[in-house]
Amino acid sequence: MNGAARSAATLGGLAALVVVATVWGWAAFTEPLPKDEPVPICVNTAIPSGTEVRRDQVVVSVYNGSRRSGLASTASDELAERGFVAGAVGNAPQPSPGTRIWSDDPTNPAVDLVRQQFKGAKVVPGDALGPGVVVILGEKYQSLKKKQVESVVAQADATYCQATASDPLE
């Protein structure tokens, strides 16, 4: 093969390589970006008896069951200042005379920890309106207790919605 033929073959090979790289690059460029999977605010976590549950591990959703505007938002902010993780905030589906915590398990440590933040709160069966522990504030609600309970110890095996941003249980 003479010099001219060798140069032509080299240029042809390089041209083919450029075409392949262009096709591959265009395919990669036009491919849709991967979708970000939303991270849940909390995940159900089973804990054994004797495990400490801290405020930063508990998500609290607060709903206004009174006629006072902004009550749920204010209480949610106050709970967040205490270290709880803010869940959903909104209006309750029905009015409430006092503070109610909706839970089918009144002995749940997360429910107990939240209950201890409120004056006269009662745990009653109810639907999960939002993530974590659901609190309905009624007409009689004034403020959180001054005494801040930082954690509780599970008296029995339990499951609660642990905040995903918190440290894992030890």
ZIFENLIN-V846233 format. One line per field, one symbol per residue. psi: psi as a letter, one per 20 degrees, with the letter a starting at -180 (. if undefined). A space follows every 10 residues. Layout:
psi=???
This chain:
psi=prhhhggggg hgghgggggg hgggggghhi pqqqpppppq hqqpppqrqi ppprhiippp ppqokajppj gggghgghhh hiiqppcqpa qqiqqphapp ooqiniiphg gggghiiqpk qppqqrqnha qbpppppahi pgrrqhpoph rrppirqrpr npphirqqq.
